[in-house]
Amino acid sequence: MKNLKFKIKKIIKKDNFKPLNNEDKIIIFLGVLILTLILLFNLHFFYNIFYPYQDYKPLNFNYNDTILIVAPHPDDESALFGSGFFEHNKSNIYIVYLTTGSFFSNHNLNKLYADERIKEAKKAMKKINIPEKNLFFLNYTDQKLLFQKENISSAKKQIEKIILNINPKIIIFSSYEGGHCIHDLTNIIMSNIKKDLEKNNKNNILFYEGAEYNEYYNLLTPRKTFSNFLKQLNINLNYPSLFLPEKTQKINITTKYYYNSSKKSLKEKRNLLKQYTTQNIEGSLKKKFYYRESLRLLPNYNYNNPPYNLKESFNYEICLLKNFYNKKECEKYSVCKIDFKTFNEKIKEAGLI
């Protein structure tokens, strides 16, 4: 140790370090100043990374509240509110399955697949003691619902009838986020139902949209962390950035919530998702919907605009980056294999906008 100290002193005594000239000092000063400003400017970024819940408020419903979940497909009910099932009176939980999830052009394949998914849903709900009489299967295929306007109108009427019969306090459904055309269609149908009910002075029902097809779903996963990174990056580049969408629409943003379920309920939710063997390939459902659900009261959307142009939509920040390298990615529903223009035309034909 003494030898080391001696060697260090010897090196320092030697004129090994040339004194800095004024030009070097200025460069170092400017470098330190820039790094300091960047750090200060991005303190909110680090805060978001380590405290991902800070944008959300905890949410709980009363045990005996009557809750209706409108699921685009079998399995979406568990993704939207899976942990909540285990903290509520099961006899007061009702589920509408808008479609069977079938998408084949062959009728026989459609029927086989539909039967299997309905069977999975019934088995999953039976496992957690939700009565089968509380399950409503509308039995549309994805294509027949979206591409036949009379089916959209019929589905809307069926859901309205169920709502009037069970009188729910809370309705939960998929958000308008640009991930799956049937999920977005469900959101639009529910928005129209909400307006119809309000016209008839039925304003006591809370309409919540839940995230599935975006980076905001899992609040404590690397996906959420990455999402926060993109979010802050976009804020930093917003003066103005060349890859921002040309048109953005302001909507009435509502508070984002995470459903404040217990660890035990989350564990049960993960086990519940395992029941959907047709969808849970290599545990994908379990991995994707691992954490607490994120919900918010239905905003006042203008559905003429796609989700990537809605500045406060769940998916906006992610689409900003997509626009940087492949704008087309945000202009189509890759799962449904149609673009937003076609989707929008079908919605207009059905009289929803």
Residue pairs with C-beta under 8 A, 6 or more apart in sequence:
20 28
41 236
42 232
42 236
44 232
45 228
45 229
45 232
47 54
48 54
48 55
48 228
48 231
48 232
49 225
49 228
49 229
52 219
52 220
52 224
52 225
52 228
53 219
53 220
53 258
55 256
56 219
56 256
56 257
56 258
56 294
57 255
57 256
57 257
57 258
58 257
58 258
58 260
59 257
59 258
59 259
59 260
59 295
60 87
60 259
60 260
61 67
61 84
61 88
61 169
61 170
63 87
63 88
63 89
64 88
64 89
64 92
65 88
65 92
65 169
65 170
66 92
66 94
66 166
66 167
66 168
66 169
66 170
67 81
67 84
67 88
67 92
67 93
67 94
67 168
67 169
67 170
67 171
67 172
68 94
68 95
68 96
68 162
68 163
68 166
68 168
68 170
68 171
68 172
69 77
69 80
69 81
69 93
69 94
69 95
69 96
69 171
69 172
69 173
70 95
70 96
70 98
70 159
70 171
70 172
70 173
70 174
70 186
70 189
70 190
71 77
71 80
71 95
71 96
71 97
71 98
71 173
71 174
72 98
72 99
72 173
72 174
72 180
72 182
72 183
72 185
72 186
73 97
73 98
73 99
73 100
73 101
73 117
73 182
74 97
74 100
74 101
74 117
74 118
74 120
74 121
74 276
75 101
75 117
75 120
75 121
75 273
75 276
75 279
75 285
76 174
76 183
76 212
77 95
77 97
77 121
77 125
78 85
78 124
78 269
78 272
78 273
78 276
78 285
78 289
79 210
79 212
79 273
79 285
79 288
79 289
79 293
80 172
80 173
80 174
80 210
80 212
80 293
81 172
81 210
81 259
81 293
82 269
82 272
82 273
82 289
82 293
83 259
83 261
83 262
83 265
83 266
83 268
83 269
83 292
83 293
84 259
84 261
84 265
84 293
85 93
85 128
85 130
85 265
85 268
85 269
85 272
86 128
86 261
86 262
86 264
86 265
86 268
86 269
87 261
87 262
87 265
90 128
90 129
90 130
90 131
91 131
91 134
93 130
93 134
94 134
94 135
94 136
94 162
94 166
94 168
95 125
95 130
95 134
95 135
95 136
96 136
96 138
96 158
96 159
96 162
97 118
97 121
97 135
97 136
97 137
97 138
98 138
98 140
98 145
98 155
98 159
98 182
98 186
98 189
99 138
99 139
99 140
99 141
99 142
99 145
99 182
100 110
100 113
100 114
100 117
100 118
100 137
100 139
100 140
100 141
101 113
101 114
101 117
101 142
102 109
102 110
102 111
102 113
102 114
102 117
102 141
102 142
103 110
103 141
103 142
103 143
104 110
104 113
110 141
113 278
114 139
114 141
116 278
117 276
117 278
118 137
120 275
120 276
120 277
120 278
121 135
121 137
121 276
122 132
122 135
123 275
124 272
124 275
124 276
125 132
125 134
125 135
126 132
127 272
127 275
128 268
128 272
136 158
136 162
138 155
138 158
140 151
140 155
142 181
142 182
142 336
144 151
145 151
145 152
145 155
145 182
145 185
146 152
146 181
146 182
146 185
146 336
146 343
146 346
147 346
149 346
149 349
149 350
149 351
152 185
152 189
152 346
152 350
152 352
153 350
153 351
155 189
156 189
156 192
156 193
159 189
159 190
159 193
160 193
160 196
160 197
163 171
163 193
163 197
163 205
168 205
169 204
169 205
169 206
170 205
170 206
170 208
171 190
171 205
171 206
171 207
171 208
172 208
172 209
172 210
172 295
173 186
173 187
173 190
173 207
173 208
173 209
173 210
174 180
174 183
174 184
174 186
174 187
174 209
174 210
174 212
175 183
175 187
175 209
175 210
175 211
175 212
175 214
175 296
175 313
175 314
176 184
176 187
176 188
176 209
176 301
176 303
176 307
176 310
176 313
177 183
177 184
177 211
177 212
177 213
177 214
177 307
177 313
177 314
177 315
178 184
178 213
178 306
178 307
178 308
178 313
178 315
178 319
178 330
178 333
178 340
179 212
179 213
179 214
179 315
179 333
179 335
180 212
180 213
180 333
180 335
180 336
181 333
181 335
181 336
181 338
181 343
182 336
183 212
183 213
184 307
184 333
184 343
185 343
185 347
187 209
187 298
187 301
188 303
188 347
188 352
188 353
189 352
190 207
190 209
190 298
191 207
191 298
191 301
191 303
192 352
194 205
194 207
194 298
197 203
197 205
206 297
207 297
207 298
208 295
208 296
208 297
208 298
209 295
209 296
209 297
209 298
209 299
210 293
210 294
210 295
211 217
211 293
211 294
211 295
211 314
212 289
213 315
214 227
214 314
214 315
214 318
215 223
215 224
215 226
215 227
215 230
215 317
215 318
216 224
216 227
216 256
216 294
216 314
217 223
217 288
217 289
217 291
217 293
217 294
218 224
218 288
218 289
218 290
218 291
219 258
219 291
219 292
219 294
220 291
221 290
221 291
227 317
227 318
230 317
230 318
230 320
230 321
231 317
233 321
234 241
234 317
234 320
234 321
238 244
241 320
243 320
243 323
243 324
244 320
244 323
245 308
245 309
245 319
245 320
245 323
247 305
247 309
248 309
248 310
248 311
249 302
249 305
249 309
249 310
249 311
250 311
250 312
251 299
251 300
251 301
251 302
251 310
251 311
251 312
251 313
252 299
252 300
253 299
253 312
254 296
254 297
254 298
254 299
255 296
255 297
256 294
256 295
256 296
257 294
257 295
257 296
258 292
258 293
258 294
258 295
259 292
259 293
259 294
259 295
260 292
261 269
261 292
261 293
266 290
266 291
266 292
269 289
270 286
270 290
273 280
273 285
273 286
273 289
274 280
274 283
274 285
274 286
276 285
279 285
280 286
299 312
301 310
302 310
303 344
303 347
303 352
303 353
304 344
304 353
306 330
306 331
306 340
306 344
307 313
307 314
307 315
307 316
307 319
308 315
308 316
308 319
308 322
308 323
308 330
308 331
310 316
315 330
319 329
319 330
322 329
322 330
323 330
331 339
331 340
332 338
332 339
332 340
333 339
333 340
333 343
336 343
344 353
347 353
